[in-house]
């Protein structure tokens, strides 16, 4: 945490995604769709307006991170914020820039949403089958921006509680792709910002999985045979090592990744 002094008030401000509070993360998720056009604009004649918009976004985010309510003029925190000198403000604005650089969110700040239980931090208990479906819906949503696929992504990760498995660290019912569509209908009525929070969490965990397993996620060169998708990978791994297709699908994704890296090392030695 960054410790920021506003007058006589000391404030803890997050310096990483995981240090953000639920309210701060919810605010970020609620603004993402509005921020994207501002940061993605490349038209030269709009640069001045774009610069002003980015400054406004950073300033609003800074106030959220510091717990400053700009509409409460009687708040001592708001009054102290308004007295910040321009050169000091430039330094303070830098404390929120990590949000725009990369998403490394791996803590699930919303473990239960409307009675459905979400995955553990870092997607710790995610199965191969669950990852395959989540990734499919993620890529489809990324391509189409259709709410249908975001609903299904949330429905894959968030499930009813498994009462028969109370002692297990993963409280969710066992993954069953047949139940995704019916659960997606319930999730359709969720607040859109909550869905974006789930998406942010998945992206953060996904990025960490890719970083930790870079050798398995390298891009193919132009002209090379396209790498297998997750469904093909599950089929190939089915057999003596992980059992049947269904058994392989139930295997934790991190177990599979460790095994694949072991195979890769053996192949490199040969």
N, C-alpha and C positions, 0 to 999 in steps of 0.2 A: 504493500500500500504506500502511496505517496501521502506524506503529512503536509498539508497546506495550511498556512496561517492566514486567516482573514481577520485583521484587527487583533482582537484578543481571543478569537475562536480558532481552535485547532481542528482541522477536518481531515479524516481519512478518505482519500480518493483512490479508486482502483488504478492500477498500472498494468493489469492484465485482464483478459476476458473473464477468467475464473474468479477474479476478485470483485467483479460487478455483482451488485445485489439483484434480487428478483425484479424490483421496480426499475432499476437502471437497465437491465437486460430487456425488460418488456418495452421500455421507451425506445431503445435502439431498434427492436424488432418492429415497432409501430411506425418508425420513420424510414426504414430501409427503402421502401418503394419510392418514396419522395426524394431520397438522397441520390439514388442511382443515376437519374438523368443529369443531375448537376455535375457529378464527378465524371460521367462518361462523355460529356459534350467535348467535341474537338474543333468546333467552328471558331476560327480566329477572331471574327468580329464579335463573338460573345464572350471573349476572355475576361473583359472587365466585369461584366455582369456575373460571370461564373465565379470570379474571385470574390465578389461581394457575397454571393450565395454560399460559397464554401465557408467564408468567415462567419456568416450568420449561423450556419449549421454547427460549426465548432463551438461558437459562443453558447448556443442553446444547449448543446451536449455538456459543455463545461458546467453550466448552471445545474443541470440534472446530477452530474457527478458530485457536485459540491453541496447538493441539497438546498440550492438557492431558489426561492420562489419569486420571480421578478414582479409578480402582481401583488405581493404582500410588502408594501412599502414601509410597514411598521416593523418588519422583522430586522433584528440586529444583524443577521447574516446577510440579508439583502442590502442593507445600508453599507455594510463593510465591503461587499462585492462592488458596489457602485463607486467606491473610493479608490479602487485599484488603479494604479498609474499605467499608462499605455505600455511602457517597456516591461512592467511586471505582467501585464495581461498577455503579452506575446509569449512569455515563458510558461504561463499557466495553460495557454491554449495547446501547447505542445504535449501536455500531459494526457490529452484525450486522443491524440493522433494514432495511438496503437489500434484503435477501433477501425481505422480506415486502411491500415497496413496489411494485416492478415488475421484470420479468425483462428484462434487456438483454444476455443471454448471446449472443454472436456468434462466439465461438471454439470450435471443435470439439475438446474435450479428449480425445475417444475416436475418432480418425480411422480406426482399424481395430478391428473387433469380430468375434472368431471367424472371421477370414479374410476378412471382407467390408469393403470400403472405403467410408467415409462421405464426405459432401460437404465441400468446402473451407469455411474460415471465412466467415461471412456469406452462405453459400449462393451463393458467387461465380459458379459455373458452372451453376447450376440452369437447366434449360430450361423453356420455357413448359409443355410437356406434362408434365414431371416435377412442376412446381409445381401444375398442375391436379389431378393424382392425389393428391399429398401433401395438398393443401388439402381435397380431398374426404374422405380418410380421417381427417384431423384433425377436421373438423367432425362426422363420424359418430361418432368416438370421444368427442368432447366431449359429444355428445348422449346416447349410449348407454352410455359407459364399457365397451364391449365390447372385450376383449383382441384380438379378431379384427381390428379396424380399426387398433389400435396396431401389431400385427404387420405389417399391410400398409403402414402409414406408414413403419415402419423398413425394410421390404423395398423401398420406392420409393427411399428415400434411400441405403441401403447396398447395394452391389452388388459383384460379382466384379471383380477387377482386369482392365483392358484391356491385355493384353500387346502388342497391335499398336499401341498409342498411348502408348508409354512416355514420349515427350518432352513430351506434353501435361501441363499442370499438374493436370488432373482425371484421376486414375488409374483412375476407375471405368469399367466397361464402359458403352457407350452405353445410354441409357434405352430400355427396351422393356417396355411395359405387359403384354405377354403372359407375361413371366417373373415378375411380382409374386407370383402365387399360390404358385408352387413355392418361391420364396425365403421367402415368409411361413411356409411349413411348417417350414423350418429355423429361422427366427427365433422360432418358437413355443417352442422349447426354451431361448431366451436367459434369462438372469437378469432377472427383472421390473424390478429397479432400473436395469439398463442400458437397458432400453426407456424408462424414465422419464427417463434422462439424455438420450437422443435426442429425446424429446418436449420437454424443457426447452430444448434447443438450437434446435429448430425454432421454438418459441414466441418465443424471444428474437430470432431472425432475422426471423421474421414480423412482430413488433412494430416492428422497425426499418424494414422495407420499408414498412409502413403509415405510420409517422411521416415517412419521407422522401418519401412520395407521397400525402400527406393529401388533396390535391385529387382524386385518382383513387379514393380509398376513402371518400368522404363518404357518410353514410347518407342514404337517400332519405326524403323527407317522407311522412307518412301519406297515402295516396291516389295518390302518384306511381307511375308504372310501375316495376316491379322492375328493378333493373339487371341486365345480362347476367351469366351465370356464365362461368367461364373457358373452358368448351368452346365456348360461343357466340362468345366473344371471339376464340378461335383461328380459328374458321370465318370470322368477319368480316374478320380480318386476312390470311387466305389470299388470294393473288392476286399482283398485280404487285410489291407491296412486299417481301413475305417468301417468296414462292413458294407451293408447294402446301401442302395441309393438313399433311402429314408434315414438310415443310421448316419451316413455321411452328412446329410443335410442338418442333422441335429448336433453335429460336432461343432464345438466353439470355433469361431473364425480364427482366433489367435493360435489355437492348436494346429490348424491347417497351415497357417502362415509360417510357424516355426518349422513344421515338417517340410514345407516347400523350400525354405531357406537352407535347410539341411541337405536336401536333394541337390540344390543349386551349388552348394559348396563341394559336394562330392563330384558333381559334374565338372566343376572348374578344375579340381585336382586331376581328373582324368584327361 
